[in-house]
């Protein structure tokens, strides 16, 4: 079984994933979270403006709140991931 898995890994085409050649498949978790909080804050800051109707405000509040919700859910999951 192990020989079969190693042969499948050797057959992987490096052109399909160019980063495989130099071994990087990482993410930027801290930068991604920081960018999420900044974007959520921008959504709420955009409420200050010359809106004549409330339609734009509703969309900004819903999108900003959902971004904050996802970020808080991510924070809880990271904190409790070791308990599982």
N, C-alpha and C positions, 0 to 999 in steps of 0.2 A: 504494500500500500504506500509506503513512504517513497519507494522508487518511482511509483506512478506520479505522486505529487511533485517530486523534484523534476521529472521530465516535463510536466505541465508548466512549471515555472520557467524552465529553460526555453520553452517554445514561445514565451511571451514576446510579442513584437515591440522592441524599444521605440519604434517610430510612432506607435499608438500613444505612448506616453513619453514625450521627450525628457521629462524630468527624471525618468528612471535611470538614465545614463549617469547622472551625477548624484542619485540617491535621495532626492528631496521630495517628500510628499506631505509636508507639514501644513499647518494652518497658523493663523495669527489670532489666537483666542482673546488675548487682552486687547489688542487693537480693534478687533471686531466688536467686542462689547463696548469699548469706549466710543467707537463710531455709532453704535446703536443708541447709546445714551445721548450723544450729541445730536443725532438726527431727531430723536424724540423731543429734545428740548427745543430744537428749531421748529418743530411742528407747533408747539405751544406758543413760541415767540411770534409765529406768523399770525396768531389770533389778533395781535395788535396791528391794526391797519385801517384802511378805508373801506371796509366791507359794508355794503349797503344792505345785503340780505344775510340770512343766518345759515344758508346752505353751505357756504364755504367753511363756516365755523364748525358745523356739525362734522363735516368730513375731516377737518384737522383734528378735532377732539377724538373722533373714533380711531383714526390712524395713529395718533400719538399715544392714546391709551392702550391700543393693542400692542404697540411697540414696547411700552413700559411693561405690560403684562407678560410678553414673551421674555423680556430681559429678566424680570423677577422670577419667572418659572425656571429659566436657565440657572439663575443664582441658587435657587432651592435645589435643583437637581444636581448641581456641582457639589453643594454642601453635603447632600445626603447620599451621594453615589457610593461612598465607601461602606455604607451600612448594608447594602444589598448583597 
